[in-house]
C-alpha cells in the first residue's frame, strides 16, 4: 500500500522534535497532498492509532488527543468548534465510522463506537454506541 498519512505524520513529528527547521512542514505537506487529509503536528496521537484507507480525507486539528488502539475511518473530521476553546479528546479503543465528525471540546470515552456519518457535539460515555445528527446514544456496552 505504501506510506500512509500516519507515516508522514510520525516522520514530520520526529523531525520537529529533533529541531530540524522547515523539513517537518514539508514532510507533513507531502502527506497531506498524497492522502487528501490533514493530521496536524500539534495533535497528539498514540502510536497505535490507525486511519482507514491510509487516512484518505481525514482531518485531525491541532490540540486533538487520540488514545491507544483507536481507529478513524476515511473522511472523518475531528476538530474544535469555531470560537469555542478546547479540542476533542478521544479515548482508548474507540472506533469512528466513515464520514463522522467530532466537533468541539468533547470527550469520547474508552471503547465507544461512533456511527458512520454521525456528528458528535456532546460527550460520549465509555462503551457507548452513538449515531445520528446530532449523535445520540443507541446502546452502551460494559467496558
JOMOFEN-V185944 format. One record per residue. PSI is psi in radians with two decimals (999 if undefined). OMEGA is omega in whole degrees, -180 to 180 (NA if undefined). D_FIRST is the distance of its C-alpha to the first C-alpha in whole Angstrom. Layout:
psi={PSI,PSI}
omega={OMEGA,OMEGA}
d_first={D_FIRST,D_FIRST}
This chain:
psi={-0.46,-3.00,2.43,3.07,-0.61,-0.50,-0.82,-0.67,-0.91,-0.66,-0.80,-0.69,-0.77,-0.78,-0.67,-0.71,-0.48,-0.14,0.33,2.21,2.58,-0.76,-0.67,-0.73,-0.64,-0.80,-0.78,-0.68,-0.65,-0.78,-0.69,-0.78,-0.73,-0.65,0.11,0.83,3.05,1.99,1.82,2.48,-0.28,0.00,2.81,1.89,2.38,2.65,-0.38,0.10,2.46,2.64,2.34,2.48,0.68,0.07,0.24,2.10,0.09,2.42,2.09,1.99,2.94,2.50,-0.20,2.43,2.32,2.18,3.01,2.52,0.10,2.70,2.19,2.11,3.07,2.68,0.49,2.46,2.19,1.84,2.79,2.79,2.32,2.28,-0.02,2.18,2.61,2.65,2.79,2.60,2.17,2.25,-2.86,2.59,0.75,2.40,2.21,2.08,2.93,2.28,0.12,2.70,2.32,1.98,2.34,-3.12,1.10,2.78,2.24,2.07,2.84,2.41,0.18,2.77,2.17,2.12,2.80,2.33,0.05,2.64,1.86,2.05,0.03,2.83,2.55,2.23,2.68,2.35,0.03,2.60,2.08,2.65,2.87,3.08,1.87,2.78,2.40,2.70,2.26,-0.71,3.01,2.35,2.73,2.23,999}
omega={180,-177,178,177,180,175,179,179,-176,178,180,179,-180,178,180,179,176,178,179,-180,172,-174,178,179,179,179,179,-180,177,177,179,-179,-177,-173,-180,-178,175,172,-173,180,178,174,-178,180,175,-177,-177,178,179,177,180,179,177,179,-178,174,-178,175,176,-173,177,177,180,176,179,-175,-175,176,-179,-177,175,177,-179,178,177,179,179,-175,178,175,-179,178,180,-179,178,-179,-180,174,-180,-177,-179,174,178,175,178,-176,-177,173,180,177,175,-169,174,-177,-178,176,176,-175,180,175,-180,176,178,-177,179,177,-179,174,-177,179,179,-180,178,-178,176,178,-178,172,-178,178,175,179,-9,-177,175,-176,177,176,-180,177,180,-179,NA}
d_first={0,4,7,8,12,13,12,14,16,17,17,20,22,22,23,26,27,28,30,28,29,27,24,23,23,22,18,18,19,16,14,16,16,13,12,16,17,19,19,22,23,26,25,24,22,22,19,18,17,14,13,12,9,8,12,13,16,17,20,22,25,27,29,27,26,24,25,23,21,21,18,18,16,15,18,20,23,25,27,31,34,35,39,38,38,35,31,30,29,27,28,26,24,24,22,22,21,20,22,24,26,28,30,33,34,33,32,30,31,29,28,28,26,26,26,24,26,28,30,31,34,36,35,33,35,33,32,33,31,31,31,32,33,35,33,36,36,35,36,35,34,36,33}
